Amino acid sequence: MFACIYGKGSPVLACAREFSPQVEETAPDTAIIDIRGLGRLLGSPEAIAGAIRRRAAETGLEVSVGVASNPDAAFHAARGFAGITVVESGEQLGSLPVELLSPPPEILETLDRWGIRTFRDLAALPPNGVSERLGPEGVRLQKLARGAAIRPLRPACPEPVFEEFLELESPVALLEPLAFVLARLLNRLCEKLAAHGLAACELRLVLRLEDRTEHARGLGLPVPMRHPRAFLKLLQLDLEAHPPQAPVVAVTLAATPAHPRTHQEGLFTPLSPEPEKLEITLARIQALVGESNVGTPELLDTNRPGAFRMRKAFSLVRRLDSGEGRRLAFRAFRPPRPAAVRLVSGQPAYVSAPGARGKVIAAAGPWRTSGDWWTPQPWARDEWDVELSDGVLCRLCREGAGWFLEGVYD
Amino acid sequence: MQPAALRSSIGPRFSTDFAFREKPPAGTLSTGIPEVDKLTGGIPRGAITEIYGSPSSGRTSLLVAVLAGASAREECCALVDTAGAFDPQAAARGGVDLARLVWIRCGGNAGHALKAADLLLAGGGFGVVAMDMGDTPPQEARRIPLASWFRFRRAVEHTPTALIVIGIEPCISCASLCLEMRREGVCWSGVPGCSQLLRGVRLRVEARKPVRPAGAAFEAGALAG
């Protein structure tokens, strides 16, 4: 059984939710609820409708309630009749005007020309004739007029909010007691995520401080996770690196939901670290060596030598192109070491720099490169590959008037 | 009662407990260079491999070849770079899938490098964990307590992870494989002074532990194609 509440311009959703979680918001002032099972609590359909109407009156709403075996009949009863209407057969809707069915204008015009004014008139027409003249839409309207249309209820689910807030009784200045608060909030947050079958792909922590400022931190996760212990460790490490500047008086913790990671294990799957564990390991290493020194190198689309950036996320997508094996590797000096170079006939003849000093045995160059002249940071340089008498095979470069030892081939 | 008599009296009842248990082979990792694989049998997993040599001796080229092979097999790799000398462009040209590599730059601090390696090994799951100490002075490398290396060996034991350390001189007594790299020559092409090109280097690998009578030589190219 279904009950429809029509509030004549007033929102009725909140009232409907008090009776059933299965609520369809058909229109802003109309809601249909599934009342199966309510009979044990409230009695007959009339009693249920009466209870709904009384509750609406308590909240200052004047509503009409229709009860029927299908959502559409209940809808038309509530919209068409004032007060409480329990539809036991489609005949009861017969007196309602066809305009209530909201037919398309051309069908409404046709019905008007035929002299069809009410549900009863439309229901009495032969179905085959209606199908031939008005098409599938006409058949649907006739079923509605007969109160025989069957469709499932489309309950509106409110968007879940994954956010926890806690105001502390006294300000917390140390991170250790704050961890207990965070653990409590994280447990609640993860339980809520689990109840919805979701995981978090991002955590946002906002600490309200005693000096009326806010300390906000965001934690992007490489894969959706739902482990309160892992979250707590990551937040602890992050707060140790970026501590709040004053005692904390309130904590807000929010999660961006995402579908959990699905991963098919296989006998021949290559070795890879567990993403959750790897994230904690990398966070610990970041606390040790600095955030910008940990990640996955990514080459930039430029000709500038040595251009790359560090990416935090670890990709598990297989690269289709592969480089060539047995290539001579290069060890870069960062920053390049200043070098003293003596030239003979325009070619380096002697090099002296920290880590390399000697007579040039063989040299290849200069390889002249330049780029980014259209940006504020243009570059232009000459490079030489140089073999020195001390056994070092290195790359020299000249930028402007300065010589630099860029690195060694190794 | 004599041990032999004791063994004969209770041995049959617990025969499997008295049997000598051979350590199962942990497997090896191909370097991608057949000459080196033939010499060493591959880089052992679950053990420490030390590669040492002077600058420009090809230590990094061998390491890049191992990383390229591991990433091609879709294994995840980690590089603890003590001096921050790793060149991603050269590594990508050498076949390393950079997306499968975690690179940790320690700013020349060997202590941080040891701690980072410790954390990575404890986390597990990597096919190769490499420690680049190629620019760390030998006297500083020798000051690293042996206990650290033994702890690393214990951490990788019975795991499929290969720990590779590169340095200037040998300093890890508990390494299962110790390779010395040497540069035999540099290949230049063209006319000196006007159109000379660095084509590559000829490298030689000697196995110092376990000792192999003959080494292996291979060439590492500097040019594409």
Interface residues (C-beta under 8 A of the other chain):
Chain A: P270 L271 S272 P273 E274 K277 L278 I280 T281 L282 R284 I285 L288 V289 G290 N293 V294 G295 T296 P297 E298 L299 P305 G306 A307 F308 M310 F314 S315 L316 V317 R318 R319 S322 G323 E324 G325 R326 R327 L328 A329 F330 R331 A332 F333 R334 S345 Q347 G355 A356 A362 A363 A364 D385 E387 G391 V392 L393 C394 G407 V408 Y409 D410
Chain B: G32 I33 S54 P55 S56 S57 G58 R59 T60 S61 L63 V64 A65 A68 G69 A72 R73 E74 E75 C76 G84 A85 F86 D87 P88 Q89 A90 A91 A92 R93 G94 G95 V96 D97 L98 A99 R100 L101 V102 W103 I104 R105 C106 G107 N109 H112 K115 A116 L119 L120 A122 G123 G124 G125 F126 G127 G134 D135 P160 T161 R183 V186 W188 G190 P192 G193 Q196 L197 L198 G200 V201 F218 E219 A220 G221 A222 A224 G225
